[in-house]
Amino acid sequence: MKHTDKDMLFKGLKYLAGALPLSFIGPVVLFSSFKNQENVWFIPVMIFALLAMAAAVFLMFKGIRTVMKALFD
């Protein structure tokens, strides 16, 4: 009988824990950048926000994939 790989499960949960703050920081910073479009830092802040949101999606995908692999492989 197969058992859950606990090390891989915790690794997947770490990915999901890393994605959680990024999923809040990204949209907040993006909204803030659009409110200050006349500022010199508009483009760099917007790029940072988009990268944070992309990283959140990537880490969520990787975390869920790792957790599923730990449970069912």
FENPE-V98063 format. One record per backbone hydrogen bond with DSSP energy under -1.0 kcal/mol. NH is the residue of the N-H (numbers start at 0). CO is the residue of the C=O. Records with the same first field share a line. If there is no record, write none. Layout:
NH = CO, CO
This chain:
4 = 69
5 = 3
8 = 4
9 = 5
10 = 6
11 = 7
12 = 8
13 = 9
14 = 10
15 = 11
16 = 12
17 = 13
18 = 14
19 = 15
22 = 18
24 = 20
25 = 21
27 = 23
28 = 24
29 = 25
30 = 26
31 = 27
32 = 28
33 = 29
34 = 30
38 = 35
41 = 38
44 = 40
45 = 41
46 = 42
47 = 43
48 = 44
49 = 45
50 = 46
51 = 47
52 = 48
53 = 49
54 = 50
55 = 51
56 = 52
57 = 53
58 = 54
59 = 55
60 = 56
61 = 57
62 = 58
63 = 59
64 = 60
65 = 61
66 = 62
67 = 63
68 = 64
69 = 65
70 = 66
71 = 67
72 = 68
